[in-house]
Amino acid sequence: MQYRRLSILQPLGVLIDLLCLNLAFVGAYFLRYHQIEGCFSPPYLVLFWVFNITWVLTLLVSRPFIEPRVTFNFYKLTYNFLLLLALHACLIAIFWVSIQAYYFSRLHLLFTYIILFFCGVSVRALGVLLLKQLRASGYNLRKYIIVGYGDLSPSIVKYYRTHPEMGYQFYGYFDEQYNSSENDIKGDFQVLRQFIIENEIDYVYCCLPYIDNKKLQEIIQHSEQHRSQVKLLVDFTGFMKRGVSIEYHDHLPIINLSTKPFSDFRTAIVKRSFDIAFSGIALILGSPFLIIFALITKLTSKGPIFYKSERIGLWGEKFHMFKFRSMYADASKLKHIVLSTGDDDPRITPWGKFMRKTRLDELPQFFNVLIGDMSIVGPRPGIPRYNEEVIKIAPEFERLLTVKPGVTSLGQVSYGYAETPEEMVKRMQFDLLYLDKYSLRTDIWLVFQTAKVMMQGKGK
C-alpha cells in the first residue's frame, strides 16, 4: 500500500472539532451554573453523550473536511462548519422534543453553540493559515506532471506557481514529440509509466489538444493502477466569453457554447417582473419631475421635447429609443463636427449638458421598458449604422444581442456614453462582464450606482 497519500488532516480535523464540542458543552455549563460537576452526572451526562454521538453522525453525513485543495480555503471550511452546526442543532432539537426534555437549560444550549461557533471558526482560520505556511515551505506537497506539450500546457504550471499555498509541485512535461533541448520535458509517452511509479506522482494532467484518445485511455489505465489521479486540461480559448454550459444526454456530456443569458424561466420572470415594477413606480412617482424636465427642454431651445433614436435591440431587432432632447434641433447639419459627447460639443444645449451629466435625458426610456423593448439593467443598445463596424472590431459584441438592452448598465456606470465604434467596444467589455455575473442583487446594485452618478453629476 502506498502510504504517501494517506492524510492525517481529516482525522485531525474531526478530533479537534470533537474537542471544541466538548469544551463548548462544559464551558457553557459553567457559565450557566458556575460549576462543572453536574455536567458529568444525569441528566446532563445523557445530553453530553447525545451531543457527541450526534456530532459524529453529522460528520459522517456532511463530510465537511472532504474538500479538494483548490477549494480548500477558510470561507469554504466555515460554510461547511455552519451547515454542520445547523444540522446538529436540528437533530438535538428533535431529540429534545421527542423525549420532552424540557428540564435542560435553553441558555446552556445557546451558550454551547455560541462557544462552539467561535471555537470552530478560530480553529479553521488558524488551520488554514498554518497549512498555507507549511505548503509554501515545501511540506505536505502533491506531485503532478503534464502530459502533452503545447501553448496550453504551461497555464496550469503558472497557476500553481502563483498559488504556492496549495502545495502542488511540478515534475515536468511528457510529450510524444520529445525534444531533449526542452529542460522541462522529461521524455515521451514510453517512459511515462515508469516515471509515475518511481516518483510517486499524485496527479497527471492531460492536455487534450496534444493527446489522441487511444493514448489517453492508456494513461488513465496506467495511472489508476498506481493511484494517480488523471485530470483533463481542455482548451476553451475563444469560447469562454460566449458562455459555456454542460448538458447531459444520458451519459454523454455535451458542452453548449451558445448559452443564452437569462434563458432560465425563473430568472426571466424575476427580471421582467423587476423591470415592470421598477419602471411603473418610477413613471408614477416621477411624473411631476418628467413634466418639469419636458418644459425646461422645450423652453431652453427650439425643437421637440423628445429625441427618438433608432437602436439595435434583442436579437438585432431595431426599435426606437426615447430620450429627452439634449442637442439643438439643427445639430445634424453640423456635419463638420466630429462626434463627441464631451463638454465642448457645440451641438449640445446648456440644459442638455446638465441632463447628460445627471443622466436625466435617459428617463423617458422607462416607457421603452414598459412596452418590452428594453430592460432596466442590460447592455446599452447599439447604434445601427455602427453595428457592423463594431462587430468587425469585437465579434463578441453579438453576444450582447441575446438580451434586451438596458436603461443603465455596468458599461454605462463604469464608462459612460458611447457614440463611436471605438467607444462602444470599450463600454461593451463591461457589459459582457454583467452577462456572466447576473443576479437580481446585481441589478439593484447597478440601479443604486446609477443613482449615485446622477446625484454626483459625473455622467460622461
DAMO-V6228 format. One record per helix or strand of 3 or more residues. SS is the DSSP state (A for helix, B for strand). FROM is the first residue (numbers start at 1). TO is the last residue. If there is no record, write none. Layout:
BEGIN
ss=SS from=FROM to=TO
ss=SS from=FROM to=TO
END
This chain:
BEGIN
ss=A from=3 to=5
ss=A from=9 to=33
ss=A from=37 to=40
ss=A from=44 to=62
ss=A from=69 to=71
ss=A from=74 to=98
ss=A from=106 to=136
ss=B from=142 to=147
ss=A from=154 to=162
ss=A from=164 to=166
ss=B from=168 to=174
ss=B from=185 to=187
ss=A from=189 to=199
ss=B from=203 to=207
ss=A from=208 to=210
ss=A from=213 to=225
ss=B from=229 to=233
ss=A from=240 to=242
ss=B from=245 to=249
ss=B from=252 to=256
ss=A from=265 to=285
ss=A from=287 to=300
ss=B from=306 to=312
ss=A from=314 to=316
ss=B from=318 to=324
ss=A from=331 to=333
ss=A from=350 to=358
ss=A from=360 to=362
ss=A from=365 to=370
ss=B from=375 to=377
ss=A from=384 to=393
ss=A from=395 to=402
ss=B from=406 to=408
ss=A from=410 to=414
ss=A from=421 to=436
ss=A from=440 to=456
END
